Amino acid sequence: MKALRASVLYFSGPAQAVLESDGLLVVGPNAQGRQVVQAVGSYAGLAPRFADVPVEHFPGRIIAPGFVDMHLHYPQLDVIGSPAEGLLPWLENYTFPHEKRFASPEYSSQVAAFFIAELLRNGVTTALAFATSHPESVHALFAEAQKNQLRLITGKVLMDQHSPDGVRDDTGQSLADTEALIQRWHGVDRLGYAITPRFVPSCSAAQLRGAGELAAKYPDVWIQSHVAENKDEIAWVRALYPEARSYLSVYEQFGLLRPRAVYAHCIHFSDEDRALMRATGAAAAVSPTSNLFLGSGFFDYVGADRAGFQYGLASDVGGGTSFSPFHTMLAAYYVGREGQTKTGVSLSPQHLWWQHTAGAARALGLAGVIGNLLPGCEADFVVLNPQATPLLARKTAQAASLDELLFALIVLGDDRVIEKTVISQAGS
């Protein structure tokens, strides 16, 4: 075992943060040999109990749970910040042409290495990511995550129609490849598989039906896709499925709504859609920088909370504009203020932080495993420097409450705040 002394941030309940100003985090191996939290609390209260455990001291620093990114695209690393009039032109002009390159194992591996390093540099310790339609891209990303012992969920993109040559796949082969990838990678170390239809327009009914059959056969894998992001996209789905009640209901029709099903965006929802999300246990990946950048719209926090379905934050790189959880949390605050209600909502700093850590973990079906620093959680954490920049140091020094401290970090923070990212190790 080892102990770390610093200010320690964790969650005692939903959006209820605790900061031990002089805290102690004790980590050690569980029965499987992976490092987990053994104890957390005040230094004065815990030090006598762990007097024989070596202590590493981080004066002036904050130890916090590693961030959880619920939706991003590793093949879009190099299309981040590309100008476009909206989602569909952006896909056509930038994303699809670039994704063709991931048929190459060498290219996939090179991008995967940079992508994983960038996640860790920004304090992200768990990610649910899209690969491409090429199995080579999936193997490369899983291998790189395994090397770094990162908790990662990904999958081969399914897209057998309305897609250009080079990224369009064959229906039968795509489903066979998906099952082979599940059997090869799901549950290995900290890796999980996600059945990944890109979105309804890119998948034939046969492919969506096959994805639903695989989801039923492998109930502990994840499902990930996009829904109700853009009005042009919604109109396209309506033309393809004129009898469907809504875009979301198409996924229900094919058995793709259930716990561990994560749908990015969920912007243009009706109350019936929100009720369906709750009833099926599906979760939303809220992607504020992407939605603002592409002009897609605003996630309705009030509607989501009224219905009671699960959601968490996501960078959505490369439609999203930053890997930084601080930038994502700040954009979520903007979205809440603008919102889809007359007055908007002012999301509390603790709620924003929760959405990117323990709340996102809960939405992924991983509550109590990641995203928090309570006993039993895997020891994924970040060491934050609240003096990382002169302005941030000036502001955090004046913080009179936990909300003021967290909000200063959200508004003024970036990758410079992440002094160290620690991943739960196995066999140590």
C-alpha positions in Angstrom: 0.0 0.0 0.0 0.9 3.7 -0.4 -0.6 6.9 0.8 -0.8 10.4 -0.7 -1.3 13.5 1.3 -2.8 16.6 -0.3 -6.2 18.2 -0.5 -8.5 15.4 -1.6 -11.7 15.8 -3.7 -14.3 13.0 -3.9 -18.1 12.6 -4.0 -20.2 11.4 -1.1 -23.3 11.4 -3.4 -24.6 12.7 -6.7 -23.2 16.1 -7.3 -22.1 16.3 -3.6 -18.4 16.9 -3.5 -16.2 16.7 -0.4 -12.8 18.4 -0.2 -10.5 17.3 2.6 -8.2 20.3 2.8 -5.5 18.2 4.5 -6.5 14.8 3.3 -5.0 11.3 2.9 -5.7 8.9 0.1 -4.6 5.3 0.8 -4.4 2.9 -2.2 -3.4 -0.8 -2.3 -4.1 -4.0 -4.2 -7.5 -5.7 -4.2 -8.0 -9.4 -4.4 -7.2 -9.3 -8.1 -4.0 -7.4 -7.6 -5.3 -4.1 -9.0 -4.7 -0.8 -7.1 -7.9 0.5 -5.5 -8.7 3.0 -2.9 -8.4 1.6 0.6 -9.3 4.7 2.6 -9.9 8.4 2.1 -10.4 11.1 4.7 -8.5 13.7 6.8 -4.9 13.2 7.3 -5.3 13.6 11.1 -8.0 11.0 11.2 -6.3 8.4 9.0 -2.5 8.8 9.7 -2.5 6.8 12.9 -4.3 3.9 11.3 -1.8 3.8 8.4 1.4 4.8 10.3 3.4 2.1 8.6 2.4 3.1 5.0 4.8 5.3 3.1 3.3 8.8 2.4 3.9 10.9 -0.6 3.1 14.6 0.1 1.7 17.0 -2.5 1.6 20.3 -0.7 -0.7 22.9 -2.3 -2.1 20.3 -4.7 -5.6 18.7 -5.1 -6.0 14.9 -5.7 -9.2 14.3 -7.6 -10.8 11.4 -9.4 -9.6 10.9 -13.0 -12.0 12.3 -15.6 -14.4 10.1 -17.6 -15.0 11.0 -21.2 -18.2 9.4 -22.4 -17.8 10.0 -26.2 -15.0 10.9 -28.6 -13.6 9.7 -31.9 -9.9 8.8 -31.9 -9.7 8.8 -35.8 -10.8 12.4 -35.8 -7.7 13.6 -33.9 -6.5 15.4 -37.0 -9.8 16.9 -38.1 -10.3 18.8 -34.9 -10.9 22.5 -35.6 -11.8 22.0 -39.3 -14.3 24.6 -40.5 -17.7 23.5 -41.8 -21.3 24.7 -42.2 -22.7 22.0 -40.0 -22.5 18.3 -39.1 -23.2 16.6 -42.4 -20.8 18.8 -44.5 -18.2 18.4 -41.8 -18.5 14.6 -42.0 -18.4 14.6 -45.8 -15.5 17.1 -46.3 -13.2 16.1 -43.4 -14.2 13.1 -41.4 -14.9 10.4 -43.9 -11.9 11.2 -46.1 -9.6 11.1 -43.1 -11.0 7.9 -41.7 -10.1 6.0 -44.8 -6.5 6.1 -43.7 -7.3 3.8 -40.7 -7.3 0.7 -42.9 -3.5 0.8 -42.3 -2.5 -0.9 -39.0 0.7 1.3 -38.9 -1.2 4.5 -39.3 -3.9 3.4 -36.7 -1.2 2.6 -34.2 0.6 5.9 -34.6 -2.6 7.9 -34.1 -3.7 5.6 -31.2 -0.4 6.3 -29.3 -0.9 10.1 -29.7 -4.6 9.8 -28.7 -4.0 7.9 -25.5 -1.1 10.1 -24.5 -3.4 13.2 -25.1 -6.1 11.7 -22.9 -3.7 11.1 -20.1 -2.1 14.5 -20.4 -5.5 16.0 -19.9 -6.4 13.8 -16.9 -8.8 11.5 -18.7 -8.5 8.0 -17.2 -11.6 6.3 -18.8 -12.9 6.9 -22.3 -15.7 5.6 -24.5 -14.4 6.1 -28.0 -15.3 5.4 -31.6 -12.7 3.8 -33.8 -13.5 3.5 -37.6 -15.1 0.8 -39.8 -11.7 -0.9 -40.1 -11.0 -3.7 -37.5 -7.3 -2.6 -37.7 -8.3 0.7 -36.0 -9.9 -1.2 -33.1 -7.0 -3.5 -32.6 -4.6 -0.5 -32.5 -6.6 1.5 -30.0 -7.2 -1.5 -27.6 -3.5 -2.5 -27.8 -2.3 1.1 -26.9 -4.9 1.4 -24.1 -3.8 -2.0 -22.7 -0.2 -1.0 -22.8 -1.0 2.1 -20.7 -3.5 0.2 -18.5 -6.2 2.7 -19.4 -9.8 1.8 -18.9 -11.1 2.1 -22.5 -14.3 1.1 -24.3 -14.3 1.2 -28.1 -15.7 -0.7 -31.1 -15.6 -1.0 -34.9 -18.0 1.5 -36.5 -20.9 -0.1 -38.5 -21.7 1.8 -41.7 -22.9 -0.2 -44.7 -24.8 2.5 -46.6 -24.8 6.2 -47.4 -21.1 6.2 -46.9 -18.1 6.7 -49.3 -15.8 4.0 -50.5 -13.0 3.4 -48.1 -15.2 3.6 -45.0 -18.4 1.8 -46.0 -18.4 -1.8 -44.8 -20.2 -5.0 -45.9 -23.2 -5.9 -43.8 -22.4 -9.5 -43.0 -18.7 -9.0 -42.7 -19.1 -6.0 -40.4 -21.2 -8.1 -37.9 -18.8 -11.0 -38.1 -15.9 -8.7 -37.4 -17.8 -7.1 -34.5 -18.4 -10.5 -32.9 -14.7 -11.5 -33.4 -13.6 -8.2 -31.8 -15.9 -8.8 -28.8 -14.4 -12.2 -28.3 -10.9 -10.9 -28.6 -11.0 -7.8 -26.5 -14.0 -7.5 -24.2 -13.2 -7.9 -20.6 -9.4 -8.2 -21.2 -7.6 -6.2 -18.5 -9.6 -2.9 -18.3 -11.0 -3.0 -21.8 -14.6 -3.1 -22.9 -16.3 -3.5 -26.3 -19.0 -1.2 -27.6 -21.2 -2.3 -30.5 -21.0 0.9 -32.6 -23.5 1.7 -35.4 -22.4 5.2 -36.5 -25.9 6.6 -36.8 -29.1 5.5 -38.3 -28.5 6.9 -41.8 -25.2 5.0 -42.2 -26.6 1.6 -41.3 -29.1 -0.6 -43.2 -32.0 -2.1 -41.4 -30.2 -5.5 -41.7 -27.1 -4.1 -40.0 -29.0 -2.4 -37.2 -31.0 -5.7 -36.7 -27.7 -7.6 -36.5 -26.2 -5.1 -34.0 -29.3 -5.6 -31.8 -28.9 -9.4 -32.0 -25.3 -9.1 -30.9 -26.3 -6.8 -28.1 -28.8 -9.4 -26.9 -26.2 -12.2 -27.2 -23.5 -10.2 -25.3 -25.5 -8.2 -22.7 -22.5 -6.9 -20.8 -20.9 -5.1 -23.8 -21.7 -1.5 -24.4 -23.6 0.1 -27.3 -22.7 3.5 -28.6 -24.1 5.7 -31.3 -25.4 9.2 -32.1 -29.0 10.5 -31.9 -30.9 13.7 -32.5 -27.8 15.9 -32.9 -28.7 17.9 -36.0 -32.0 18.9 -37.6 -30.8 17.9 -41.1 -29.8 14.5 -39.7 -33.2 14.1 -38.0 -35.0 14.9 -41.3 -32.9 12.3 -43.0 -33.9 9.6 -40.5 -37.5 10.7 -40.8 -37.3 10.1 -44.6 -35.7 6.7 -44.0 -38.1 5.6 -41.3 -41.4 7.5 -41.9 -43.4 5.2 -39.6 -41.0 5.7 -36.7 -42.2 7.9 -33.8 -38.8 9.5 -33.5 -35.1 9.1 -34.3 -34.5 7.5 -30.9 -37.3 5.0 -31.4 -35.5 3.6 -34.5 -32.8 2.3 -32.1 -35.5 0.9 -29.8 -37.0 -0.9 -32.8 -33.7 -2.8 -33.4 -33.1 -3.7 -29.7 -30.3 -1.1 -29.2 -31.7 0.7 -26.1 -30.7 -0.8 -22.8 -28.3 -0.2 -19.8 -24.8 0.4 -21.1 -26.2 2.0 -24.3 -24.7 5.5 -24.7 -26.1 7.9 -27.2 -24.2 11.1 -28.0 -25.9 14.4 -28.1 -29.7 13.7 -27.5 -30.4 17.4 -28.2 -33.7 17.5 -30.2 -35.7 15.2 -27.9 -39.4 15.1 -27.0 -40.7 14.2 -23.6 -41.5 10.8 -25.0 -37.9 10.4 -26.0 -36.7 11.3 -22.6 -39.1 8.9 -21.0 -37.8 6.2 -23.3 -34.2 6.8 -22.3 -35.2 6.4 -18.6 -37.3 3.4 -19.2 -34.6 1.5 -21.1 -31.7 2.6 -19.0 -29.8 4.2 -21.9 -27.6 7.2 -21.2 -26.7 10.4 -23.0 -23.2 11.7 -23.7 -23.5 15.4 -23.5 -21.0 17.0 -25.9 -21.1 20.8 -25.5 -18.0 22.0 -27.3 -19.0 19.9 -30.4 -22.6 21.1 -30.3 -21.5 24.8 -30.0 -18.9 24.4 -32.7 -21.2 22.7 -35.2 -24.2 24.8 -34.3 -26.2 21.7 -33.5 -28.2 23.0 -30.5 -28.3 22.8 -26.7 -28.7 19.8 -24.5 -31.8 20.3 -22.3 -30.7 19.7 -18.7 -34.0 20.7 -17.3 -35.8 18.2 -19.5 -33.3 15.4 -18.8 -33.5 15.9 -15.0 -37.3 16.1 -15.2 -37.4 12.7 -16.9 -34.6 11.3 -14.8 -32.4 9.6 -17.4 -28.7 9.3 -17.0 -26.1 11.5 -18.7 -22.5 12.6 -18.4 -20.0 14.8 -20.2 -18.0 14.1 -23.3 -15.4 16.0 -25.4 -16.6 14.5 -28.7 -13.2 15.2 -30.3 -12.9 15.9 -33.3 -16.3 17.7 -33.6 -15.5 18.8 -30.1 -12.8 21.4 -29.8 -10.7 20.2 -26.9 -9.5 17.2 -25.0 -9.6 19.3 -21.8 -12.3 18.4 -19.3 -12.1 22.0 -18.0 -13.1 23.3 -21.4 -15.9 20.7 -21.7 -17.3 21.6 -18.2 -17.2 25.3 -19.0 -19.0 24.7 -22.3 -21.6 22.7 -20.5 -22.1 25.6 -18.2 -22.7 27.9 -21.2 -25.1 25.4 -22.6 -27.0 25.2 -19.4 -27.3 29.0 -19.2 -28.6 29.2 -22.8 -30.5 26.0 -22.7 -33.9 25.3 -24.1 -35.8 27.0 -21.4 -36.7 30.7 -21.0 -34.4 31.3 -18.1 -31.8 28.6 -18.6 -30.2 26.8 -15.7 -27.0 27.6 -13.7 -25.3 24.3 -13.3 -23.3 24.2 -10.0 -19.6 23.6 -10.2 -20.1 20.3 -8.2 -22.7 19.2 -10.7 -20.4 19.9 -13.6 -17.5 18.1 -12.0 -19.8 15.2 -11.2 -20.9 14.9 -14.8 -17.3 14.4 -15.9 -16.4 11.9 -13.2 -18.7 9.8 -10.9 -21.8 10.8 -12.8 -20.3 9.7 -16.1 -19.2 6.5 -14.4 -22.7 5.8 -13.3 -24.1 6.5 -16.8 -21.7 3.9 -18.1 -22.8 1.4 -15.6 -19.5 1.7 -13.7 -20.5 3.4 -10.5 -18.3 2.5 -7.6 -15.6 1.2 -10.0 -14.3 4.5 -11.5 -14.9 8.2 -11.3 -14.6 8.6 -7.6 -12.2 8.1 -4.7 -14.3 6.2 -2.3 -13.0 2.9 -0.9 -13.1 0.1 -3.5 -12.8 2.4 -6.5 -10.0 1.8 -8.9 -7.1 4.1 -8.1 -7.4 6.4 -11.1 -6.7 10.0 -10.1 -5.2 13.3 -11.1 -3.0 15.7 -9.1 -4.2 19.2 -9.8 -2.2 22.4 -9.4 -4.5 25.3 -8.5 -1.6 27.7 -9.0 -0.9 26.5 -12.6 -1.1 30.0 -14.0 -0.8 33.4 -12.4 -4.4 34.3 -12.9 -5.6 30.9 -11.6 -3.4 31.2 -8.6 -4.7 34.6 -7.8 -8.3 33.5 -8.2 -8.1 30.2 -6.2 -6.3 31.9 -3.4 -9.4 34.0 -2.9 -11.9 31.1 -3.0 -14.2 31.2 0.0 -16.0 27.9 -0.7 -15.6 24.7 -2.5 -17.9 25.9 -5.3 -15.8 29.0 -5.8 -12.6 26.9 -6.0 -14.1 24.3 -8.4 -15.6 27.0 -10.6 -12.3 28.9 -10.8 -10.6 25.7 -12.0 -13.4 25.1 -14.5 -13.4 28.6 -15.9 -9.6 29.3 -15.9 -8.2 25.7 -16.1 -6.7 23.7 -18.9 -4.1 21.0 -19.4 -1.6 23.0 -17.4 -3.6 22.2 -14.2 -3.0 18.5 -14.7 0.3 18.0 -12.9 0.1 14.2 -12.8 -2.3 11.5 -14.0 -2.2 8.2 -12.2 -3.7 5.0 -13.6 -4.8 2.1 -11.4 -2.0 -0.5 -11.9 -2.3 -4.2 -11.8 0.3 -6.4 -10.1 1.9 -3.5 -8.2 
